[in-house]
Amino acid sequence: MNKRIFSSQKKEPAFMKEDKVKKRARPRMPIVAKIGTTIIVINIFMALFGPFVAPRSPSEILTPTAFAKPEEIGYLGADYLGRDLLSRMLYGARMTIGLTLITTVIGFFLGITLGFTAAVSKSWVDNLISRFVDILLSFPPILLALIVIVGLGTSIPVLVGTVAVIQASRFARISRAIARNVAVLEFVETARARGENMFSILLREITPNSLMSLTVEFGLRLTFSILFLSALSFLGLGIQPPAADWGVMVRENISGLYYGSWSAILPATAISLLTVGINLVVDWMAAQIGKEISSELLQ
């Protein structure tokens, strides 16, 4: 006699299975992306709280001995003027990271405004904005910055405005291309058929579907700003002494390499680690976007 075995478990609804599949499909951050995130968090902590935990003033001269060793004054030693290296590193984090964020954010919003406007406007507006962006892109960034800063001075507002405009030209080109690709999709055509105006389409349809790609571009532009601002400071056209800035610290203490001092190596290492950390996270984000696009095409 055949015995029937009845399961005590109830059959799950289809929507519950789909939810479980979605939960299992959530991407896990790999170890390299976690390392990058840790580096970014540490640098943000330094920028926010560094001046409050710095043991000394960044401009206080502690010893007449240049490049004094850590055992002489404590912590990380002194720079070429005898100032505390650790305190200048902590204060420099706020200047370097703060200016980097400000210039990139300004360039981001200015660039996507120009790019989205060009993508959804009439041909003459598109051509006008595109040719203006092409003119900016035709100049090497360092040459354009040198021309503007030498002509207008080395103040922080000039520095921020110059780098922001350079960044905006890059953002405008990318955002225009992304917006034009999104504008031909079906849901945008449906919004047009409903009679929505162009501003509403841009705000509700194009912008949300472009943010992920633009976020990756923001991360790449962030690393560019860090290196670019540090390079200008190293050339003497960026942040001016006695302000604490990592690029300025590398230029000021470059001679310390002959004396075995860490005063130039530490700020250069901090710049390198921050750019590497951001790139690790950006690479992971770009890979996730690529997987999402591939899965959508296969469906």
C-alpha positions as CSV (number, residue, x, y, z in Angstrom):
1,M,0.0,0.0,0.0
2,N,1.4,3.3,-1.0
3,K,1.6,5.9,1.7
4,R,1.2,9.5,0.9
5,I,3.5,11.8,2.7
6,F,2.0,15.2,3.2
7,S,4.3,18.2,3.7
8,S,3.5,20.4,6.7
9,Q,5.0,23.4,5.0
10,K,2.6,25.7,3.2
11,K,3.3,26.7,-0.3
12,E,4.7,30.2,-0.4
13,P,3.1,32.8,-2.7
14,A,4.9,33.8,-5.8
15,F,5.5,37.4,-4.6
16,M,7.3,36.1,-1.5
17,K,9.6,34.0,-3.6
18,E,10.4,37.0,-5.8
19,D,11.2,39.1,-2.7
20,K,13.6,36.4,-1.5
21,V,15.3,36.2,-4.8
22,K,15.7,40.0,-4.8
23,K,17.2,39.8,-1.3
24,R,19.6,37.1,-2.3
25,A,20.6,39.1,-5.4
26,R,21.6,42.1,-3.5
27,P,25.3,42.8,-4.3
28,R,27.8,42.4,-1.6
29,M,30.6,44.8,-1.4
30,P,33.9,43.1,-2.1
31,I,37.0,43.5,0.1
32,V,38.6,46.0,-2.2
33,A,35.6,48.2,-2.1
34,K,35.4,47.9,1.7
35,I,39.0,49.0,1.9
36,G,38.3,52.0,-0.3
37,T,35.3,52.9,1.8
38,T,37.4,52.7,5.0
39,I,40.0,55.0,3.5
40,I,37.3,57.5,2.5
41,V,35.7,57.4,6.0
42,I,39.0,58.0,7.7
43,N,39.8,61.0,5.5
44,I,36.3,62.4,6.1
45,F,36.8,62.0,9.8
46,M,40.2,63.8,9.5
47,A,38.6,66.6,7.6
48,L,35.7,67.1,10.1
49,F,37.5,66.5,13.4
50,G,41.2,66.9,12.6
51,P,41.5,70.5,13.8
52,F,39.8,69.6,17.1
53,V,42.1,66.7,17.8
54,A,45.3,68.3,16.5
55,P,47.8,68.5,19.4
56,R,49.2,71.9,18.4
57,S,48.6,74.9,16.2
58,P,49.6,74.3,12.5
59,S,51.6,77.6,12.4
60,E,53.4,77.3,15.8
61,I,57.1,76.9,15.5
62,L,58.2,74.4,18.1
63,T,61.9,74.1,17.4
64,P,64.5,76.0,15.3
65,T,65.7,72.7,13.9
66,A,64.4,71.9,10.5
67,F,62.9,68.4,10.0
68,A,63.3,67.5,13.7
69,K,62.8,63.8,14.4
70,P,59.8,62.5,16.2
71,E,61.8,61.7,19.3
72,E,62.8,65.4,19.6
73,I,59.3,67.0,19.6
74,G,57.0,64.0,19.6
75,Y,54.4,62.6,17.2
76,L,55.5,62.7,13.6
77,G,58.3,65.2,13.9
78,A,58.6,68.7,12.4
79,D,58.6,70.3,8.9
80,Y,61.2,72.6,7.4
81,L,60.2,75.5,9.7
82,G,60.0,73.3,12.9
83,R,56.2,73.1,12.9
84,D,54.4,70.0,14.1
85,L,53.9,67.7,11.1
86,L,50.9,65.8,12.6
87,S,49.0,69.0,13.3
88,R,49.6,70.3,9.8
89,M,48.5,67.0,8.3
90,L,45.2,67.1,10.3
91,Y,44.5,70.8,9.4
92,G,45.6,70.1,5.8
93,A,42.9,67.3,5.5
94,R,40.1,69.9,5.9
95,M,41.6,72.3,3.4
96,T,42.4,69.6,0.8
97,I,39.3,67.6,1.1
98,G,37.0,70.6,1.6
99,L,38.2,72.4,-1.5
100,T,38.0,69.2,-3.5
101,L,34.4,68.6,-2.5
102,I,33.4,72.3,-3.1
103,T,34.9,72.5,-6.6
104,T,33.6,69.1,-7.6
105,V,30.0,69.7,-6.4
106,I,29.9,73.2,-8.1
107,G,31.2,71.7,-11.3
108,F,28.8,68.8,-11.0
109,F,25.6,70.9,-10.7
110,L,26.8,73.5,-13.3
111,G,27.9,70.7,-15.7
112,I,24.7,68.6,-15.6
113,T,22.6,71.8,-15.9
114,L,24.4,72.7,-19.1
115,G,24.4,69.1,-20.3
116,F,20.7,68.4,-19.6
117,T,19.7,71.7,-21.1
118,A,21.6,71.0,-24.3
119,A,20.1,67.5,-24.5
120,V,16.5,68.5,-24.4
121,S,16.6,71.9,-26.1
122,K,16.3,73.0,-29.7
123,S,19.2,72.5,-32.0
124,W,20.6,76.1,-31.8
125,V,20.7,76.0,-28.0
126,D,22.3,72.6,-28.1
127,N,24.9,73.8,-30.6
128,L,25.7,76.9,-28.6
129,I,26.2,75.0,-25.3
130,S,28.1,72.2,-27.1
131,R,30.5,74.6,-28.8
132,F,31.2,76.5,-25.6
133,V,32.0,73.2,-23.9
134,D,34.2,72.2,-26.8
135,I,36.2,75.4,-26.4
136,L,36.8,74.6,-22.7
137,L,37.8,71.0,-23.5
138,S,40.2,72.1,-26.2
139,F,42.5,73.7,-23.6
140,P,44.6,71.4,-21.4
141,P,43.3,71.8,-17.8
142,I,46.6,72.8,-16.3
143,L,47.2,75.4,-19.0
144,L,43.7,76.9,-18.6
145,A,44.2,77.0,-14.9
146,L,47.6,78.7,-15.2
147,I,46.2,81.4,-17.5
148,V,43.2,82.2,-15.3
149,I,45.1,82.1,-12.0
150,V,48.0,84.1,-13.2
151,G,45.6,86.7,-14.6
152,L,43.2,86.9,-11.7
153,G,45.4,86.0,-8.7
154,T,45.8,83.0,-6.4
155,S,42.9,83.6,-4.1
156,I,40.7,80.7,-3.0
157,P,37.6,82.0,-4.8
158,V,39.5,82.2,-8.1
159,L,41.0,78.7,-7.5
160,V,37.6,77.2,-6.7
161,G,35.9,78.9,-9.7
162,T,38.6,77.9,-12.1
163,V,38.6,74.2,-11.2
164,A,34.8,74.1,-11.0
165,V,34.5,75.5,-14.6
166,I,37.1,72.9,-15.8
167,Q,35.1,70.2,-14.0
168,A,31.8,71.5,-15.4
169,S,32.9,71.1,-19.0
170,R,33.6,67.4,-18.4
171,F,30.3,66.9,-16.6
172,A,28.4,68.7,-19.3
173,R,29.7,66.4,-22.0
174,I,29.0,63.2,-20.1
175,S,25.5,64.4,-18.8
176,R,24.5,65.5,-22.3
177,A,25.3,62.1,-23.8
178,I,23.5,60.2,-20.9
179,A,20.4,62.5,-21.1
180,R,20.1,62.0,-24.9
181,N,20.2,58.3,-24.5
182,V,17.6,58.3,-21.8
183,A,15.4,60.8,-23.7
184,V,14.6,58.3,-26.5
185,L,13.4,55.6,-24.2
186,E,9.7,54.5,-24.0
187,F,8.8,56.0,-20.6
188,V,10.0,59.4,-21.8
189,E,8.0,59.2,-24.9
190,T,5.0,58.2,-22.8
191,A,5.5,61.3,-20.6
192,R,5.6,63.4,-23.7
193,A,2.4,61.8,-24.9
194,R,0.7,62.6,-21.6
195,G,1.4,66.3,-22.3
196,E,4.1,66.9,-19.6
197,N,6.3,69.9,-20.2
198,M,10.0,69.6,-20.8
199,F,11.0,70.7,-17.3
200,S,8.8,68.0,-15.7
201,I,10.2,65.3,-18.0
202,L,13.8,66.4,-17.2
203,L,13.1,66.4,-13.5
204,R,11.0,63.3,-13.1
205,E,12.1,61.0,-15.9
206,I,15.6,61.9,-17.2
207,T,17.4,62.9,-14.0
208,P,16.5,59.9,-11.8
209,N,17.6,57.5,-14.5
210,S,20.9,59.3,-15.1
211,L,22.0,59.7,-11.5
212,M,23.8,56.3,-11.1
213,S,26.0,56.9,-14.1
214,L,26.6,60.5,-13.1
215,T,27.5,59.3,-9.5
216,V,30.3,57.2,-11.0
217,E,31.5,60.2,-13.0
218,F,31.4,62.3,-9.9
219,G,33.7,59.9,-8.1
220,L,36.2,60.1,-11.0
221,R,36.1,63.8,-11.2
222,L,36.6,63.9,-7.4
223,T,40.0,62.1,-7.8
224,F,40.8,64.6,-10.6
225,S,40.1,67.5,-8.3
226,I,42.3,66.1,-5.5
227,L,45.3,65.6,-7.8
228,F,44.7,68.8,-9.8
229,L,44.4,71.1,-6.7
230,S,47.4,69.4,-5.2
231,A,49.4,69.9,-8.4
232,L,48.5,73.6,-8.5
233,S,49.6,74.0,-4.8
234,F,52.8,72.2,-5.6
235,L,53.5,74.6,-8.4
236,G,52.8,77.6,-6.1
237,L,49.5,78.5,-7.8
238,G,47.0,76.9,-5.4
239,I,46.7,77.3,-1.7
240,Q,49.3,79.7,-0.4
241,P,51.5,79.3,2.7
242,P,51.2,79.4,5.7
243,A,47.9,77.6,5.1
244,A,48.1,73.9,5.8
245,D,47.4,71.9,2.5
246,W,48.8,68.6,1.5
247,G,50.0,69.9,-1.9
248,V,51.7,72.9,-0.2
249,M,53.3,70.5,2.4
250,V,54.8,68.4,-0.4
251,R,56.3,71.5,-2.0
252,E,57.6,73.0,1.2
253,N,59.2,69.9,2.5
254,I,60.6,68.3,-0.6
255,S,64.1,69.0,0.6
256,G,63.4,66.9,3.6
257,L,63.9,63.8,1.5
258,Y,67.7,64.4,1.7
259,Y,67.5,64.3,5.5
260,G,65.3,61.2,5.7
261,S,62.3,63.2,6.9
262,W,58.7,62.1,6.4
263,S,57.5,65.6,6.0
264,A,57.0,65.4,2.2
265,I,56.3,61.7,2.0
266,L,53.3,61.7,4.4
267,P,51.2,64.3,2.6
268,A,52.0,62.7,-0.7
269,T,51.0,59.3,0.6
270,A,47.8,60.8,2.0
271,I,46.9,62.2,-1.4
272,S,47.6,58.9,-3.1
273,L,45.7,56.8,-0.6
274,L,42.6,59.0,-0.9
275,T,42.6,58.8,-4.7
276,V,43.1,55.1,-4.6
277,G,40.3,54.7,-2.0
278,I,37.8,56.7,-4.1
279,N,38.8,54.8,-7.3
280,L,38.2,51.4,-5.6
281,V,34.7,52.4,-4.6
282,V,34.0,54.0,-8.0
283,D,35.2,50.8,-9.9
284,W,32.8,48.7,-7.8
285,M,29.9,51.0,-8.5
286,A,30.6,51.0,-12.2
287,A,30.7,47.2,-12.2
288,Q,27.3,47.1,-10.4
289,I,25.8,49.5,-13.0
290,G,27.2,47.3,-15.8
291,K,25.6,44.2,-14.2
292,E,22.2,45.9,-13.9
293,I,22.3,47.0,-17.5
294,S,23.2,43.5,-18.7
295,S,20.4,41.9,-16.6
296,E,17.9,44.4,-18.0
297,L,19.0,43.6,-21.6
298,L,18.6,39.8,-20.9
299,Q,15.1,40.1,-19.5
